[in-house]
């Protein structure tokens, strides 16, 4: 078990009781990073729990639901081949078959459902899908200003986007705009930025080299101590690979290579570079948290701008599972009604009533858009 890292913090010294601006910024960044690390760990734990629950509970239910949907579509098709329905009822079932089959084919590749869809839609699903893909290619080509033929072999929106980005990024095949010649001012600014980046990188390397020099396992004759140093070196290398300055400083404190007075005695220039690295670390932690949140929102079909809290993830998933269970029960009941003409006619009547209510709500929303 890894020991809890010692807190890295600049403490006011007797000869200089007031912390400078850079020192205060250092302490603030360290505190924020510690908080983000804790938040990231919580999000990672929640994400793992969510994935496990989805795999064990949600996906099997969804697979069962899709199977039942296919059975329902096939059952509706059989009902349409029998007499007894009025013209209005037949039109309702016809439209329902097209809608259910199309939605199901967006999720699965059921050939039987595809044949039924083709039968009632008057078109071919494969042709529609190809036309939809071609339309998307044309739209993306116009958006990015390249030839649609460049994406001829792309079979999905993701492949199209990747091919488009490769072309715009100067990959083989051309199409990228010729870069403009940079001005002297731009070149000078980039040179200064590179110098600052090199200094920042040097600050991290210096801490890393000191740790490596003290911990190198090959220089340790004692077997137990060599094992301990090997484990510490792994932590050092992991921190260095991630440019995790704070973790490297924590390791120095843990090994008593530095103390509070050492950190307090950092020069303004060195502290400036340290603070820059810590800001980058904080931004990376925020990005990691944001990425997890975005993936979870996508799974819940939430808009990216909507807030998702740690406390709401598992209850939301539980709600989705409960809704899916209700849908499974409902479609089983709907399938059972197919064998009872009177019950099925009553179901069609209720279904048409629901459609009218939904249409009325949509019309009202269009009439009063500010109340959406």
C-alpha positions as a Markdown table, in Angstrom:
| # | Residue | x | y | z |
|---|---|---|---|---|
| 1 | Unk | 0.0 | 0.0 | 0.0 |
| 2 | Unk | 1.4 | 3.4 | -1.0 |
| 3 | Unk | 2.0 | 5.8 | 1.9 |
| 4 | Unk | 0.0 | 9.0 | 1.8 |
| 5 | Unk | 2.2 | 11.7 | 0.4 |
| 6 | Unk | 3.4 | 14.4 | 2.7 |
| 7 | Unk | 1.8 | 17.8 | 2.0 |
| 8 | Unk | 3.9 | 20.2 | -0.1 |
| 9 | Unk | 3.3 | 23.7 | 1.2 |
| 10 | Unk | 5.4 | 26.8 | 1.6 |
| 11 | Unk | 5.3 | 27.9 | 5.2 |
| 12 | Unk | 6.3 | 31.4 | 6.3 |
| 13 | Unk | 9.8 | 31.6 | 7.8 |
| 14 | Unk | 10.9 | 33.5 | 10.8 |
| 15 | Unk | 13.1 | 35.8 | 8.8 |
| 16 | Unk | 10.3 | 36.4 | 6.2 |
| 17 | Unk | 6.9 | 35.9 | 7.9 |
| 18 | Unk | 4.9 | 37.2 | 4.9 |
| 19 | Unk | 4.5 | 35.0 | 1.8 |
| 20 | Unk | 5.2 | 36.5 | -1.6 |
| 21 | Unk | 2.6 | 36.5 | -4.3 |
| 22 | Unk | 4.3 | 33.5 | -6.1 |
| 23 | Unk | 4.5 | 31.5 | -2.9 |
| 24 | Unk | 0.8 | 32.1 | -2.2 |
| 25 | Unk | 0.0 | 31.1 | -5.8 |
| 26 | Unk | 2.1 | 27.9 | -5.2 |
| 27 | Unk | 0.1 | 27.0 | -2.1 |
| 28 | Unk | -3.2 | 27.7 | -3.8 |
| 29 | Unk | -2.3 | 25.5 | -6.8 |
| 30 | Unk | -1.2 | 22.7 | -4.5 |
| 31 | Unk | -4.4 | 22.8 | -2.6 |
| 32 | Unk | -6.5 | 22.8 | -5.8 |
| 33 | Unk | -4.5 | 19.9 | -7.3 |
| 34 | Unk | -5.0 | 17.9 | -4.1 |
| 35 | Unk | -8.8 | 18.5 | -4.3 |
| 36 | Unk | -8.9 | 17.6 | -8.0 |
| 37 | Unk | -7.0 | 14.4 | -7.4 |
| 38 | Unk | -9.6 | 13.4 | -4.8 |
| 39 | Unk | -12.4 | 14.3 | -7.2 |
| 40 | Unk | -10.8 | 12.4 | -10.1 |
| 41 | Unk | -10.4 | 9.3 | -7.9 |
| 42 | Unk | -14.1 | 9.5 | -7.0 |
| 43 | Unk | -15.2 | 10.0 | -10.6 |
| 44 | Unk | -13.0 | 7.0 | -11.7 |
| 45 | Unk | -14.5 | 4.8 | -9.0 |
| 46 | Unk | -18.0 | 5.9 | -10.0 |
| 47 | Unk | -17.2 | 5.3 | -13.7 |
| 48 | Unk | -16.0 | 1.8 | -12.9 |
| 49 | Unk | -19.1 | 1.0 | -10.8 |
| 50 | Unk | -21.3 | 2.4 | -13.6 |
| 51 | Unk | -19.6 | 0.4 | -16.3 |
| 52 | Unk | -19.9 | -2.8 | -14.2 |
| 53 | Unk | -23.6 | -2.1 | -13.6 |
| 54 | Unk | -24.2 | -1.4 | -17.3 |
| 55 | Unk | -22.4 | -4.6 | -18.2 |
| 56 | Unk | -24.1 | -6.9 | -15.7 |
| 57 | Unk | -27.7 | -5.4 | -15.6 |
| 58 | Unk | -28.4 | -2.8 | -18.3 |
| 59 | Unk | -27.0 | -4.5 | -21.4 |
| 60 | Unk | -28.6 | -7.9 | -20.9 |
| 61 | Unk | -31.9 | -6.1 | -20.4 |
| 62 | Unk | -31.4 | -4.0 | -23.5 |
| 63 | Unk | -30.6 | -7.1 | -25.5 |
| 64 | Unk | -33.8 | -8.7 | -24.3 |
| 65 | Unk | -35.7 | -5.6 | -25.1 |
| 66 | Unk | -34.4 | -5.6 | -28.7 |
| 67 | Unk | -35.3 | -9.2 | -29.1 |
| 68 | Unk | -38.8 | -8.5 | -27.9 |
| 69 | Unk | -39.1 | -5.5 | -30.2 |
| 70 | Unk | -38.2 | -7.7 | -33.1 |
| 71 | Unk | -40.8 | -10.2 | -32.0 |
| 72 | Unk | -43.4 | -7.4 | -31.8 |
| 73 | Unk | -42.6 | -6.1 | -35.3 |
| 74 | Unk | -42.9 | -9.7 | -36.6 |
| 75 | Unk | -46.2 | -10.1 | -34.8 |
| 76 | Unk | -47.6 | -6.9 | -36.2 |
| 77 | Unk | -46.6 | -8.0 | -39.6 |
| 78 | Unk | -48.6 | -11.2 | -39.1 |
| 79 | Unk | -51.6 | -9.2 | -37.9 |
| 80 | Unk | -51.5 | -7.1 | -41.1 |
| 81 | Unk | -51.8 | -10.3 | -43.1 |
| 82 | Unk | -55.1 | -11.2 | -41.4 |
| 83 | Unk | -58.5 | -9.7 | -41.9 |
| 84 | Unk | -60.4 | -7.8 | -39.2 |
| 85 | Unk | -58.7 | -4.4 | -39.1 |
| 86 | Unk | -60.4 | -1.3 | -40.3 |
| 87 | Unk | -58.6 | 1.0 | -42.9 |
| 88 | Unk | -57.7 | 3.4 | -40.1 |
| 89 | Unk | -56.4 | 0.7 | -37.9 |
| 90 | Unk | -54.3 | -0.8 | -40.7 |
| 91 | Unk | -52.8 | 2.6 | -41.4 |
| 92 | Unk | -51.9 | 3.0 | -37.8 |
| 93 | Unk | -50.2 | -0.5 | -37.6 |
| 94 | Unk | -48.5 | 0.2 | -40.9 |
| 95 | Unk | -46.9 | 3.4 | -39.6 |
| 96 | Unk | -46.1 | 1.7 | -36.3 |
| 97 | Unk | -44.2 | -1.1 | -38.0 |
| 98 | Unk | -42.2 | 1.4 | -40.1 |
| 99 | Unk | -41.3 | 3.4 | -37.0 |
| 100 | Unk | -40.5 | 0.5 | -34.7 |
| 101 | Unk | -38.4 | -1.3 | -37.4 |
| 102 | Unk | -36.5 | 1.8 | -38.3 |
| 103 | Unk | -35.6 | 2.5 | -34.7 |
| 104 | Unk | -34.7 | -1.1 | -34.1 |
| 105 | Unk | -32.4 | -1.2 | -37.2 |
| 106 | Unk | -30.5 | 1.8 | -35.8 |
| 107 | Unk | -29.5 | -0.4 | -32.9 |
| 108 | Unk | -29.3 | -3.9 | -34.4 |
| 109 | Unk | -28.8 | -5.6 | -37.8 |
| 110 | Unk | -31.8 | -8.0 | -37.8 |
| 111 | Unk | -32.4 | -9.2 | -41.4 |
| 112 | Unk | -36.0 | -10.3 | -40.6 |
| 113 | Unk | -36.9 | -6.9 | -39.3 |
| 114 | Unk | -35.1 | -5.3 | -42.3 |
| 115 | Unk | -37.2 | -7.3 | -44.7 |
| 116 | Unk | -40.4 | -6.2 | -42.9 |
| 117 | Unk | -39.3 | -2.6 | -43.0 |
| 118 | Unk | -38.6 | -2.8 | -46.7 |
| 119 | Unk | -42.1 | -4.4 | -47.2 |
| 120 | Unk | -44.0 | -1.5 | -45.5 |
| 121 | Unk | -41.8 | 1.5 | -46.2 |
| 122 | Unk | -41.7 | 0.9 | -49.9 |
| 123 | Unk | -37.9 | 1.5 | -49.9 |
| 124 | Unk | -34.8 | -0.5 | -49.1 |
| 125 | Unk | -33.2 | 0.0 | -45.8 |
| 126 | Unk | -29.7 | -0.6 | -47.1 |
| 127 | Unk | -30.2 | 1.9 | -49.9 |
| 128 | Unk | -31.6 | 4.5 | -47.5 |
| 129 | Unk | -28.6 | 4.0 | -45.2 |
| 130 | Unk | -26.2 | 4.4 | -48.1 |
| 131 | Unk | -28.0 | 7.6 | -49.3 |
| 132 | Unk | -27.9 | 9.0 | -45.7 |
| 133 | Unk | -24.2 | 8.3 | -45.6 |
| 134 | Unk | -23.6 | 10.0 | -48.9 |
| 135 | Unk | -25.6 | 13.0 | -47.8 |
| 136 | Unk | -23.5 | 13.2 | -44.7 |
| 137 | Unk | -20.3 | 13.0 | -46.8 |
| 138 | Unk | -21.5 | 15.9 | -49.0 |
| 139 | Unk | -22.4 | 18.0 | -45.9 |
| 140 | Unk | -19.0 | 17.4 | -44.3 |
| 141 | Unk | -17.2 | 18.1 | -47.6 |
| 142 | Unk | -19.0 | 21.4 | -48.0 |
| 143 | Unk | -18.4 | 22.3 | -44.3 |
| 144 | Unk | -14.6 | 21.6 | -44.6 |
| 145 | Unk | -14.2 | 22.6 | -48.2 |
| 146 | Unk | -12.8 | 19.4 | -49.6 |
| 147 | Unk | -13.9 | 16.9 | -52.2 |
| 148 | Unk | -16.5 | 14.4 | -51.0 |
| 149 | Unk | -14.8 | 11.6 | -53.1 |
| 150 | Unk | -12.0 | 11.8 | -50.6 |
| 151 | Unk | -14.2 | 10.0 | -48.1 |
| 152 | Unk | -15.6 | 7.4 | -50.6 |
| 153 | Unk | -14.4 | 4.5 | -48.6 |
| 154 | Unk | -15.7 | 5.8 | -45.2 |
| 155 | Unk | -18.5 | 3.6 | -43.8 |
| 156 | Unk | -19.5 | 5.6 | -40.7 |
| 157 | Unk | -19.6 | 9.2 | -39.5 |
| 158 | Unk | -16.6 | 8.4 | -37.2 |
| 159 | Unk | -14.5 | 7.2 | -40.2 |
| 160 | Unk | -15.6 | 10.3 | -42.2 |
| 161 | Unk | -14.5 | 12.6 | -39.4 |
| 162 | Unk | -11.1 | 10.8 | -39.0 |
| 163 | Unk | -10.4 | 11.0 | -42.7 |
| 164 | Unk | -11.4 | 14.6 | -42.8 |
| 165 | Unk | -9.2 | 15.6 | -39.9 |
| 166 | Unk | -6.3 | 13.6 | -41.5 |
| 167 | Unk | -6.7 | 15.5 | -44.7 |
| 168 | Unk | -7.0 | 18.9 | -43.0 |
| 169 | Unk | -4.0 | 18.0 | -40.9 |
| 170 | Unk | -1.8 | 17.6 | -43.9 |
| 171 | Unk | -2.0 | 13.8 | -44.2 |
| 172 | Unk | -1.5 | 12.0 | -47.5 |
| 173 | Unk | -4.0 | 13.0 | -50.1 |
| 174 | Unk | -3.6 | 16.7 | -49.9 |
| 175 | Unk | -6.4 | 19.1 | -49.5 |
| 176 | Unk | -4.8 | 21.0 | -46.6 |
| 177 | Unk | -4.5 | 24.8 | -47.0 |
| 178 | Unk | -0.9 | 26.1 | -47.5 |
| 179 | Unk | 0.3 | 27.7 | -44.3 |
| 180 | Unk | 1.0 | 31.4 | -44.3 |
| 181 | Unk | 4.5 | 32.6 | -43.7 |
| 182 | Unk | 4.9 | 33.7 | -40.1 |
| 183 | Unk | 5.9 | 37.2 | -39.3 |
| 184 | Unk | 9.0 | 38.2 | -37.4 |
| 185 | Unk | 6.9 | 39.0 | -34.3 |
| 186 | Unk | 5.2 | 35.6 | -34.4 |
| 187 | Unk | 8.5 | 33.9 | -34.7 |
| 188 | Unk | 10.0 | 35.9 | -31.8 |
| 189 | Unk | 6.9 | 35.1 | -29.7 |
| 190 | Unk | 7.2 | 31.3 | -30.5 |
| 191 | Unk | 10.9 | 31.4 | -29.7 |
| 192 | Unk | 10.2 | 33.0 | -26.3 |
| 193 | Unk | 7.5 | 30.5 | -25.6 |
| 194 | Unk | 9.9 | 27.7 | -26.4 |
| 195 | Unk | 12.6 | 29.1 | -24.1 |
| 196 | Unk | 10.0 | 29.3 | -21.2 |
| 197 | Unk | 8.9 | 25.7 | -22.0 |
| 198 | Unk | 12.5 | 24.5 | -21.9 |
| 199 | Unk | 13.1 | 26.2 | -18.6 |
| 200 | Unk | 9.9 | 24.6 | -17.2 |
| 201 | Unk | 10.9 | 21.2 | -18.5 |
| 202 | Unk | 14.3 | 21.7 | -17.0 |
| 203 | Unk | 12.8 | 22.4 | -13.5 |
| 204 | Unk | 11.0 | 19.0 | -13.7 |
| 205 | Unk | 14.1 | 17.2 | -15.0 |
| 206 | Unk | 16.3 | 18.6 | -12.1 |
| 207 | Unk | 13.9 | 17.2 | -9.5 |
| 208 | Unk | 13.7 | 13.9 | -11.4 |
| 209 | Unk | 17.5 | 13.5 | -11.7 |
| 210 | Unk | 18.0 | 14.1 | -8.0 |
| 211 | Unk | 15.5 | 11.4 | -7.1 |
| 212 | Unk | 17.0 | 9.0 | -9.7 |
| 213 | Unk | 20.5 | 9.6 | -8.3 |
| 214 | Unk | 19.5 | 8.8 | -4.8 |
| 215 | Unk | 17.2 | 5.9 | -5.6 |
| 216 | Unk | 18.9 | 4.0 | -8.4 |
| 217 | Unk | 18.3 | 0.3 | -7.3 |
| 218 | Unk | 21.5 | -1.0 | -9.1 |
| 219 | Unk | 23.6 | 0.9 | -6.6 |
| 220 | Unk | 22.0 | -0.7 | -3.6 |
| 221 | Unk | 23.7 | -3.9 | -2.3 |
| 222 | Unk | 21.0 | -4.8 | 0.3 |
| 223 | Unk | 18.2 | -6.9 | -1.4 |
| 224 | Unk | 15.3 | -5.5 | 0.8 |
| 225 | Unk | 16.5 | -2.0 | 0.3 |
| 226 | Unk | 16.9 | -2.6 | -3.4 |
| 227 | Unk | 13.3 | -3.8 | -3.6 |
| 228 | Unk | 12.1 | -0.7 | -1.8 |
| 229 | Unk | 14.0 | 1.6 | -4.1 |
| 230 | Unk | 12.8 | -0.2 | -7.1 |
| 231 | Unk | 9.2 | 0.4 | -6.1 |
| 232 | Unk | 10.0 | 4.1 | -5.4 |
| 233 | Unk | 11.7 | 4.4 | -8.8 |
| 234 | Unk | 8.6 | 3.1 | -10.4 |
| 235 | Unk | 6.6 | 5.9 | -8.7 |
| 236 | Unk | 9.2 | 8.5 | -9.7 |
| 237 | Unk | 9.2 | 7.4 | -13.4 |
| 238 | Unk | 5.4 | 7.4 | -13.5 |
| 239 | Unk | 5.3 | 10.9 | -12.1 |
| 240 | Unk | 8.0 | 12.1 | -14.5 |
| 241 | Unk | 6.2 | 10.6 | -17.5 |
| 242 | Unk | 3.1 | 12.5 | -16.5 |
| 243 | Unk | 5.1 | 15.7 | -15.8 |
| 244 | Unk | 3.7 | 15.5 | -12.3 |
| 245 | Unk | 5.9 | 18.0 | -10.5 |
| 246 | Unk | 3.8 | 17.9 | -7.4 |
| 247 | Unk | 4.2 | 14.2 | -7.1 |
| 248 | Unk | 7.9 | 14.4 | -7.6 |
| 249 | Unk | 8.2 | 17.1 | -4.8 |
| 250 | Unk | 6.0 | 14.9 | -2.6 |
| 251 | Unk | 8.5 | 12.0 | -3.1 |
| 252 | Unk | 11.4 | 14.3 | -2.2 |
| 253 | Unk | 9.6 | 15.2 | 1.0 |
| 254 | Unk | 8.8 | 11.5 | 1.7 |
| 255 | Unk | 12.5 | 10.6 | 1.2 |
| 256 | Unk | 13.5 | 13.7 | 3.3 |
| 257 | Unk | 15.6 | 15.0 | 0.4 |
| 258 | Unk | 14.0 | 18.4 | 1.0 |
| 259 | Unk | 12.0 | 20.0 | 3.8 |
| 260 | Unk | 9.6 | 23.0 | 4.2 |
| 261 | Unk | 12.5 | 25.5 | 4.4 |
| 262 | Unk | 13.9 | 24.1 | 1.1 |
| 263 | Unk | 10.6 | 24.8 | -0.7 |
| 264 | Unk | 10.2 | 28.2 | 1.0 |
| 265 | Unk | 13.7 | 29.1 | -0.2 |
| 266 | Unk | 13.0 | 28.6 | -3.9 |
| 267 | Unk | 14.0 | 31.5 | -6.1 |
| 268 | Unk | 11.3 | 33.7 | -7.7 |
| 269 | Unk | 12.4 | 32.4 | -11.1 |
| 270 | Unk | 12.2 | 28.7 | -10.1 |
| 271 | Unk | 8.9 | 29.3 | -8.3 |
| 272 | Unk | 7.5 | 30.9 | -11.5 |
| 273 | Unk | 8.3 | 27.7 | -13.5 |
| 274 | Unk | 7.0 | 25.5 | -10.8 |
| 275 | Unk | 3.7 | 27.4 | -10.7 |
| 276 | Unk | 3.4 | 27.1 | -14.5 |
| 277 | Unk | 3.8 | 23.3 | -14.3 |
| 278 | Unk | 1.3 | 23.1 | -11.5 |
| 279 | Unk | -1.2 | 25.1 | -13.5 |
| 280 | Unk | -0.8 | 22.7 | -16.4 |
| 281 | Unk | -1.3 | 19.7 | -14.0 |
| 282 | Unk | -4.4 | 21.3 | -12.7 |
| 283 | Unk | -5.7 | 21.8 | -16.2 |
| 284 | Unk | -5.0 | 18.2 | -17.1 |
| 285 | Unk | -6.8 | 16.9 | -14.0 |
| 286 | Unk | -9.8 | 19.1 | -15.0 |
| 287 | Unk | -9.7 | 17.6 | -18.5 |
| 288 | Unk | -9.6 | 14.1 | -17.1 |
| 289 | Unk | -12.6 | 14.8 | -14.9 |
| 290 | Unk | -14.4 | 16.5 | -17.8 |
| 291 | Unk | -13.7 | 13.5 | -20.1 |
| 292 | Unk | -15.2 | 11.1 | -17.6 |
| 293 | Unk | -18.3 | 13.3 | -17.1 |
| 294 | Unk | -18.7 | 13.7 | -20.9 |
| 295 | Unk | -18.6 | 9.9 | -21.4 |
| 296 | Unk | -21.1 | 9.3 | -18.7 |
| 297 | Unk | -23.4 | 12.1 | -20.1 |
| 298 | Unk | -23.2 | 10.5 | -23.5 |
| 299 | Unk | -24.3 | 7.1 | -22.0 |
| 300 | Unk | -27.2 | 8.8 | -20.3 |
| 301 | Unk | -28.0 | 10.8 | -23.5 |
| 302 | Unk | -27.6 | 14.0 | -21.6 |
| 303 | Unk | -26.7 | 17.3 | -23.3 |
| 304 | Unk | -23.0 | 18.2 | -22.7 |
| 305 | Unk | -23.9 | 21.4 | -21.0 |
| 306 | Unk | -26.1 | 19.7 | -18.4 |
| 307 | Unk | -24.7 | 19.2 | -15.0 |
| 308 | Unk | -23.9 | 15.7 | -13.8 |
| 309 | Unk | -22.9 | 15.2 | -10.2 |
| 310 | Unk | -21.1 | 12.3 | -8.5 |
| 311 | Unk | -24.1 | 11.6 | -6.3 |
| 312 | Unk | -26.5 | 11.5 | -9.3 |
| 313 | Unk | -24.7 | 9.0 | -11.5 |
| 314 | Unk | -25.7 | 5.6 | -9.9 |
| 315 | Unk | -29.3 | 6.8 | -9.1 |
| 316 | Unk | -29.7 | 7.9 | -12.7 |
| 317 | Unk | -28.4 | 4.6 | -13.9 |
| 318 | Unk | -30.8 | 2.8 | -11.5 |
| 319 | Unk | -33.6 | 4.9 | -12.9 |
| 320 | Unk | -32.7 | 3.9 | -16.5 |
| 321 | Unk | -32.6 | 0.3 | -15.6 |
| 322 | Unk | -36.0 | 0.5 | -13.9 |
| 323 | Unk | -37.4 | 2.3 | -17.0 |
| 324 | Unk | -36.0 | -0.5 | -19.2 |
| 325 | Unk | -37.5 | -3.1 | -17.0 |
| 326 | Unk | -40.9 | -1.4 | -17.3 |
| 327 | Unk | -40.4 | -1.3 | -21.1 |
| 328 | Unk | -39.7 | -5.0 | -21.2 |
| 329 | Unk | -42.8 | -5.7 | -19.2 |
| 330 | Unk | -44.9 | -3.4 | -21.4 |
| 331 | Unk | -43.8 | -4.9 | -24.7 |
| 332 | Unk | -44.4 | -8.4 | -23.4 |
| 333 | Unk | -48.0 | -7.3 | -22.6 |
| 334 | Unk | -48.2 | -5.7 | -26.1 |
| 335 | Unk | -47.0 | -9.0 | -27.7 |
| 336 | Unk | -49.6 | -11.0 | -25.7 |
| 337 | Unk | -52.4 | -8.7 | -27.1 |
| 338 | Unk | -51.6 | -9.7 | -30.6 |
| 339 | Unk | -53.4 | -13.0 | -30.1 |
| 340 | Unk | -56.6 | -11.3 | -28.9 |
| 341 | Unk | -58.3 | -9.3 | -31.7 |
| 342 | Unk | -60.5 | -7.3 | -29.3 |
| 343 | Unk | -57.6 | -6.5 | -26.9 |
| 344 | Unk | -55.4 | -5.5 | -29.8 |
| 345 | Unk | -58.1 | -3.2 | -31.3 |
| 346 | Unk | -58.4 | -1.5 | -27.9 |
| 347 | Unk | -54.7 | -1.2 | -27.7 |
| 348 | Unk | -54.6 | 0.5 | -31.2 |
| 349 | Unk | -57.3 | 2.9 | -30.0 |
| 350 | Unk | -55.2 | 3.9 | -26.9 |
| 351 | Unk | -52.1 | 4.2 | -29.0 |
| 352 | Unk | -53.8 | 6.6 | -31.5 |
| 353 | Unk | -55.1 | 8.6 | -28.5 |
| 354 | Unk | -51.5 | 8.9 | -27.2 |
| 355 | Unk | -50.3 | 10.0 | -30.6 |
| 356 | Unk | -52.9 | 12.7 | -30.8 |
| 357 | Unk | -52.0 | 14.0 | -27.3 |
| 358 | Unk | -48.3 | 14.1 | -28.3 |
| 359 | Unk | -49.1 | 15.9 | -31.5 |
| 360 | Unk | -51.2 | 18.5 | -29.6 |
| 361 | Unk | -48.3 | 19.0 | -27.2 |
| 362 | Unk | -45.9 | 19.5 | -30.0 |
| 363 | Unk | -48.2 | 22.0 | -31.8 |
| 364 | Unk | -48.6 | 24.0 | -28.6 |
| 365 | Unk | -44.9 | 24.0 | -28.2 |
| 366 | Unk | -44.5 | 25.4 | -31.7 |
| 367 | Unk | -47.1 | 28.0 | -31.1 |
| 368 | Unk | -45.6 | 29.2 | -27.8 |
| 369 | Unk | -41.8 | 28.6 | -28.2 |
| 370 | Unk | -40.9 | 30.5 | -25.1 |
| 371 | Unk | -42.6 | 27.9 | -22.9 |
| 372 | Unk | -40.7 | 25.0 | -24.2 |
